Amino acid sequence: MQPAHSRTSHSVNGIPLPLYLLVSFGGAWLIWLPLLIAEYLRFSLPVPSVVFITLGSFAPSVVALLLTWRYAGGTELRQLLARALVWRVSPIWYLLAIFGPAMVMLLAMGGHIVLGGTVPDYVPFGPRWLIVAVNIVLVFFIGGPLGEEFGWRGVVLPALEARFSPPWESLILGIIWTVWHLPLFFISASAQHSLPFWLFALLTMPLCILITWVYHGSGESLLLVMLFHAAVNTWSGVLKISPEAAGSTRPLALAVLLTWVVALLIAGGRKRFTPKRSLL
């Protein structure tokens, strides 16, 4: 692995990466701790679990913004915030970010059916397709993307890119991202509770490769990254890809396999697969 200094247009702004990770992990895990204790001791908290889960999910972004202001000052903080407003990019990136995850999941579900799996009962869901966009917006704001991506792609990715070549920086970030989610697998109210941890881990790493590709291809737009993140979380529920919804781990396993295939193609030929940026 060779250093990739020439690839990095944003530094980590003097923020010590170990400090960032320590505070981000510690902040989230501390907020989720009451839920873990309640699960272990089998008692109910007076506050809904979703409140703790949501508050904890904002730790990566809140810590990123605070440490950027502390170590780099107001100018760098405004620049970091501005990257969430980069929207004038080619429509191709919007299509890839919003519908790319859906295509992979549909192919995975199709493979599941071909192999003898049960066809998902999408018919009753039909009228609700009209509110998928609303679901994506809600997930965008409170389902993880807004609360995490100022940290993962705004701070951690540039720091890793300064030391590692692709796709290693994304794979390392995938490991970090996976471990950060670990407490949620022991909280019954979380989306991760019903997922096999090993499949989640295997999915997160290629997703990081794809998110890095979207991030750089869209002109380092955190907005597009958040949309991609929101689309993954939203479509997985809509298309019933989870083991709990599908009644089998095969759809998710096939989605993991297909995501790795796409990610390796992207990693192996980034120039060939990168759409041109819009000049608008």
Kinemage of the C-alpha trace (Angstrom):
@kinemage 1
@onewidth
@group {chain A} dominant
@subgroup {mainchain}
@vectorlist {calphas} color= white
{ca met a 1} P 0.000 0.000 0.000
{ca gln a 2} L 1.465 3.277 -1.118
{ca pro a 3} L 0.626 6.690 0.330
{ca ala a 4} L -1.963 8.556 -1.658
{ca his a 5} L -1.087 12.145 -0.809
{ca ser a 6} L -1.568 13.261 -4.391
{ca arg a 7} L -5.184 12.056 -4.338
{ca thr a 8} L -6.232 13.997 -1.281
{ca ser a 9} L -7.662 17.456 -1.829
{ca his a 10} L -8.874 17.819 1.774
{ca ser a 11} L -6.727 17.244 4.805
{ca val a 12} L -8.087 16.120 8.139
{ca asn a 13} L -7.570 19.744 9.251
{ca gly a 14} L -5.292 18.859 12.125
{ca ile a 15} L -7.852 16.630 13.842
{ca pro a 16} L -6.070 13.615 15.377
{ca leu a 17} L -7.838 10.628 13.862
{ca pro a 18} L -7.539 8.503 17.053
{ca leu a 19} L -9.164 11.324 19.018
{ca tyr a 20} L -11.993 11.612 16.504
{ca leu a 21} L -12.665 7.877 16.582
{ca leu a 22} L -12.450 7.703 20.365
{ca val a 23} L -14.983 10.503 20.873
{ca ser a 24} L -17.308 9.340 18.083
{ca phe a 25} L -17.369 5.758 19.303
{ca gly a 26} L -17.513 6.776 22.948
{ca gly a 27} L -20.288 9.307 22.373
{ca ala a 28} L -22.525 6.937 20.439
{ca trp a 29} L -21.884 3.929 22.633
{ca leu a 30} L -22.484 5.946 25.802
{ca ile a 31} L -25.863 7.107 24.472
{ca trp a 32} L -26.770 3.536 23.503
{ca leu a 33} L -25.579 2.105 26.828
{ca pro a 34} L -28.943 2.549 28.639
{ca leu a 35} L -30.593 0.468 25.908
{ca leu a 36} L -28.015 -2.294 26.336
{ca ile a 37} L -28.511 -2.276 30.094
{ca ala a 38} L -32.295 -2.346 29.671
{ca glu a 39} L -31.994 -5.293 27.286
{ca tyr a 40} L -29.739 -7.197 29.668
{ca leu a 41} L -31.802 -6.506 32.808
{ca arg a 42} L -35.112 -6.811 30.943
{ca phe a 43} L -36.774 -3.536 31.917
{ca ser a 44} L -38.336 -0.710 29.923
{ca leu a 45} L -37.001 2.810 29.739
{ca pro a 46} L -39.337 5.816 30.043
{ca val a 47} L -37.946 7.205 26.777
{ca pro a 48} L -38.588 5.346 23.487
{ca ser a 49} L -35.608 3.367 22.248
{ca val a 50} L -35.667 5.154 18.891
{ca val a 51} L -34.718 8.395 20.659
{ca phe a 52} L -31.508 6.885 22.041
{ca ile a 53} L -30.714 5.166 18.748
{ca thr a 54} L -31.209 8.372 16.753
{ca leu a 55} L -29.236 10.554 19.158
{ca gly a 56} L -26.341 8.110 19.140
{ca ser a 57} L -26.335 8.006 15.346
{ca phe a 58} L -25.532 11.732 15.272
{ca ala a 59} L -22.266 11.320 17.184
{ca pro a 60} L -19.998 10.972 14.095
{ca ser a 61} L -21.243 14.194 12.476
{ca val a 62} L -21.515 16.231 15.674
{ca val a 63} L -18.004 15.240 16.752
{ca ala a 64} L -16.662 15.982 13.251
{ca leu a 65} L -18.126 19.475 13.285
{ca leu a 66} L -16.977 20.246 16.836
{ca leu a 67} L -13.432 18.996 16.326
{ca thr a 68} L -13.134 20.757 12.960
{ca trp a 69} L -14.117 24.011 14.658
{ca arg a 70} L -11.750 23.302 17.579
{ca tyr a 71} L -8.686 22.310 15.526
{ca ala a 72} L -9.166 24.151 12.229
{ca gly a 73} L -11.422 27.093 12.960
{ca gly a 74} L -14.563 28.592 11.498
{ca thr a 75} L -13.392 28.748 7.890
{ca glu a 76} L -12.718 25.011 7.658
{ca leu a 77} L -15.957 24.304 9.499
{ca arg a 78} L -17.911 26.311 6.920
{ca gln a 79} L -16.110 24.454 4.131
{ca leu a 80} L -17.043 21.119 5.657
{ca leu a 81} L -20.676 22.194 5.989
{ca ala a 82} L -20.649 23.513 2.414
{ca arg a 83} L -19.780 20.057 1.074
{ca ala a 84} L -23.276 18.982 2.110
{ca leu a 85} L -24.643 21.651 -0.238
{ca val a 86} L -22.771 20.524 -3.370
{ca trp a 87} L -25.744 19.641 -5.555
{ca arg a 88} L -24.871 20.934 -9.038
{ca val a 89} L -23.531 17.658 -10.378
{ca ser a 90} L -24.450 15.420 -13.286
{ca pro a 91} L -27.904 13.809 -12.952
{ca ile a 92} L -26.161 10.471 -13.475
{ca trp a 93} L -24.818 10.673 -9.939
{ca tyr a 94} L -28.291 11.258 -8.529
{ca leu a 95} L -29.599 8.232 -10.426
{ca leu a 96} L -26.697 6.086 -9.250
{ca ala a 97} L -27.004 7.246 -5.642
{ca ile a 98} L -30.777 6.821 -5.366
{ca phe a 99} L -31.541 3.892 -7.673
{ca gly a 100} L -28.239 2.007 -7.814
{ca pro a 101} L -28.825 0.245 -4.470
{ca ala a 102} L -32.359 -0.679 -5.557
{ca met a 103} L -31.098 -2.329 -8.735
{ca val a 104} L -28.612 -4.459 -6.813
{ca met a 105} L -31.276 -5.506 -4.310
{ca leu a 106} L -33.783 -6.341 -7.066
{ca leu a 107} L -31.189 -8.506 -8.812
{ca ala a 108} L -30.454 -10.227 -5.510
{ca met a 109} L -34.145 -10.866 -4.904
{ca gly a 110} L -34.493 -12.154 -8.468
{ca gly a 111} L -31.635 -14.583 -7.874
{ca his a 112} L -33.302 -15.704 -4.651
{ca ile a 113} L -36.540 -16.444 -6.528
{ca val a 114} L -34.725 -18.292 -9.330
{ca leu a 115} L -33.054 -20.485 -6.712
{ca gly a 116} L -36.434 -21.472 -5.337
{ca gly a 117} L -37.132 -18.678 -2.887
{ca thr a 118} L -40.552 -17.240 -2.179
{ca val a 119} L -41.700 -14.274 -4.238
{ca pro a 120} L -42.024 -11.243 -1.901
{ca asp a 121} L -45.551 -9.991 -1.355
{ca tyr a 122} L -45.037 -6.615 -2.999
{ca val a 123} L -48.663 -6.208 -4.121
{ca pro a 124} L -50.080 -4.822 -0.852
{ca phe a 125} L -47.171 -2.429 -0.823
{ca gly a 126} L -48.091 -1.074 -4.255
{ca pro a 127} L -49.876 2.158 -3.260
{ca arg a 128} L -47.050 3.027 -0.872
{ca trp a 129} L -44.534 3.351 -3.707
{ca leu a 130} L -45.700 6.968 -3.921
{ca ile a 131} L -44.206 7.696 -0.502
{ca val a 132} L -40.817 6.077 -1.079
{ca ala a 133} L -39.368 9.555 -1.674
{ca val a 134} L -40.771 10.683 1.667
{ca asn a 135} L -39.211 7.665 3.349
{ca ile a 136} L -35.822 8.494 1.825
{ca val a 137} L -36.074 12.055 3.120
{ca leu a 138} L -36.952 10.847 6.627
{ca val a 139} L -34.102 8.325 6.611
{ca phe a 140} L -31.792 11.038 5.267
{ca phe a 141} L -32.424 13.237 8.312
{ca ile a 142} L -32.950 10.775 11.167
{ca gly a 143} L -31.925 7.366 9.845
{ca gly a 144} L -28.145 7.742 9.837
{ca pro a 145} L -26.865 9.674 6.783
{ca leu a 146} L -27.016 13.216 8.177
{ca gly a 147} L -25.821 12.077 11.577
{ca glu a 148} L -22.837 10.109 10.276
{ca glu a 149} L -21.457 11.341 6.978
{ca phe a 150} L -19.802 14.579 8.095
{ca gly a 151} L -17.655 12.216 10.114
{ca trp a 152} L -17.085 9.140 7.959
{ca arg a 153} L -16.615 10.865 4.612
{ca gly a 154} L -15.892 14.380 5.908
{ca val a 155} L -13.103 13.545 8.366
{ca val a 156} L -12.143 9.874 8.388
{ca leu a 157} L -11.966 9.237 4.625
{ca pro a 158} L -9.596 12.167 3.881
{ca ala a 159} L -7.375 11.082 6.759
{ca leu a 160} L -7.198 7.516 5.462
{ca glu a 161} L -6.663 8.662 1.865
{ca ala a 162} L -3.598 10.557 2.999
{ca arg a 163} L -2.015 7.259 4.072
{ca phe a 164} L -3.535 4.468 1.978
{ca ser a 165} L -4.207 3.841 -1.697
{ca pro a 166} L -7.615 2.753 -3.012
{ca pro a 167} L -9.434 0.603 -2.239
{ca trp a 168} L -7.644 0.079 1.071
{ca glu a 169} L -8.762 3.391 2.544
{ca ser a 170} L -12.404 2.434 1.891
{ca leu a 171} L -11.987 -1.088 3.243
{ca ile a 172} L -10.420 0.246 6.443
{ca leu a 173} L -13.244 2.744 6.786
{ca gly a 174} L -15.663 -0.142 6.245
{ca ile a 175} L -14.166 -1.972 9.217
{ca ile a 176} L -14.378 1.165 11.363
{ca trp a 177} L -17.973 1.765 10.292
{ca thr a 178} L -18.933 -1.842 11.023
{ca val a 179} L -17.428 -1.861 14.509
{ca trp a 180} L -19.104 1.462 15.337
{ca his a 181} L -22.490 -0.214 14.710
{ca leu a 182} L -21.684 -3.185 16.949
{ca pro a 183} L -23.819 -2.249 20.021
{ca leu a 184} L -26.913 -1.912 17.813
{ca phe a 185} L -26.856 -5.644 17.120
{ca phe a 186} L -27.696 -6.231 20.792
{ca ile a 187} L -30.578 -3.720 20.857
{ca ser a 188} L -33.880 -5.258 19.754
{ca ala a 189} L -35.350 -1.938 18.595
{ca ser a 190} L -32.537 -1.288 16.106
{ca ala a 191} L -32.563 -2.155 12.411
{ca gln a 192} L -29.340 -4.127 12.868
{ca his a 193} L -30.730 -6.488 15.496
{ca ser a 194} L -32.235 -8.909 12.973
{ca leu a 195} L -29.198 -8.920 10.675
{ca pro a 196} L -26.375 -11.466 10.805
{ca phe a 197} L -23.339 -9.450 11.871
{ca trp a 198} L -21.022 -11.191 9.395
{ca leu a 199} L -23.266 -10.308 6.448
{ca phe a 200} L -23.527 -6.718 7.645
{ca ala a 201} L -19.727 -6.525 7.875
{ca leu a 202} L -19.248 -8.058 4.435
{ca leu a 203} L -21.743 -5.585 2.969
{ca thr a 204} L -20.363 -2.478 4.650
{ca met a 205} L -16.871 -2.782 3.152
{ca pro a 206} L -17.873 -2.829 -0.548
{ca leu a 207} L -20.463 -0.148 0.183
{ca cys a 208} L -17.623 2.047 1.404
{ca ile a 209} L -15.815 1.542 -1.917
{ca leu a 210} L -18.949 2.601 -3.791
{ca ile a 211} L -19.598 5.572 -1.510
{ca thr a 212} L -16.008 6.752 -1.993
{ca trp a 213} L -16.542 6.522 -5.754
{ca val a 214} L -19.766 8.548 -5.546
{ca tyr a 215} L -18.099 11.052 -3.220
{ca his a 216} L -15.204 11.831 -5.541
{ca gly a 217} L -17.169 11.466 -8.771
{ca ser a 218} L -19.749 13.986 -7.598
{ca gly a 219} L -17.127 16.586 -6.719
{ca glu a 220} L -16.812 15.552 -3.057
{ca ser a 221} L -20.491 16.107 -2.422
{ca leu a 222} L -21.569 14.970 1.016
{ca leu a 223} L -25.139 15.496 -0.183
{ca leu a 224} L -24.786 12.708 -2.762
{ca val a 225} L -23.100 10.490 -0.175
{ca met a 226} L -25.991 11.039 2.233
{ca leu a 227} L -28.512 10.283 -0.519
{ca phe a 228} L -26.703 7.018 -1.317
{ca his a 229} L -26.636 6.088 2.372
{ca ala a 230} L -30.337 6.946 2.704
{ca ala a 231} L -31.204 4.945 -0.420
{ca val a 232} L -29.459 1.821 0.894
{ca asn a 233} L -31.326 2.027 4.194
{ca thr a 234} L -34.674 2.820 2.547
{ca trp a 235} L -34.673 0.306 -0.316
{ca ser a 236} L -33.614 -2.539 1.966
{ca gly a 237} L -36.933 -2.129 3.760
{ca val a 238} L -39.016 -1.433 0.665
{ca leu a 239} L -37.679 -4.448 -1.226
{ca lys a 240} L -37.775 -6.737 1.836
{ca ile a 241} L -34.140 -7.751 1.470
{ca ser a 242} L -33.493 -8.356 5.170
{ca pro a 243} L -33.618 -11.929 6.536
{ca glu a 244} L -36.516 -10.997 8.817
{ca ala a 245} L -38.632 -9.630 5.947
{ca ala a 246} L -37.599 -12.214 3.350
{ca gly a 247} L -37.713 -15.192 5.682
{ca ser a 248} L -34.246 -16.185 4.446
{ca thr a 249} L -30.689 -14.896 4.553
{ca arg a 250} L -30.197 -15.700 0.854
{ca pro a 251} L -31.465 -12.363 -0.588
{ca leu a 252} L -29.105 -10.416 1.663
{ca ala a 253} L -26.227 -12.793 0.946
{ca leu a 254} L -26.804 -12.392 -2.799
{ca ala a 255} L -26.948 -8.615 -2.359
{ca val a 256} L -23.608 -8.753 -0.546
{ca leu a 257} L -22.093 -10.808 -3.374
{ca leu a 258} L -23.404 -8.471 -6.081
{ca thr a 259} L -22.246 -5.401 -4.160
{ca trp a 260} L -18.730 -6.868 -3.979
{ca val a 261} L -18.787 -7.525 -7.736
{ca val a 262} L -19.786 -3.947 -8.518
{ca ala a 263} L -17.320 -2.518 -5.991
{ca leu a 264} L -14.411 -4.539 -7.381
{ca leu a 265} L -15.278 -3.406 -10.918
{ca ile a 266} L -15.311 0.192 -9.734
{ca ala a 267} L -12.058 -0.218 -7.785
{ca gly a 268} L -10.378 -1.894 -10.741
{ca gly a 269} L -11.358 0.635 -13.373
{ca arg a 270} L -12.396 3.896 -11.765
{ca lys a 271} L -11.667 6.079 -14.819
{ca arg a 272} L -13.563 3.802 -17.151
{ca phe a 273} L -16.625 3.737 -14.897
{ca thr a 274} L -16.650 7.366 -13.753
{ca pro a 275} L -19.231 9.615 -15.491
{ca lys a 276} L -18.052 13.083 -16.389
{ca arg a 277} L -18.873 15.783 -13.919
{ca ser a 278} L -21.397 18.395 -14.894
{ca leu a 279} L -20.090 21.885 -15.508
{ca leu a 280} L -23.365 23.396 -14.293
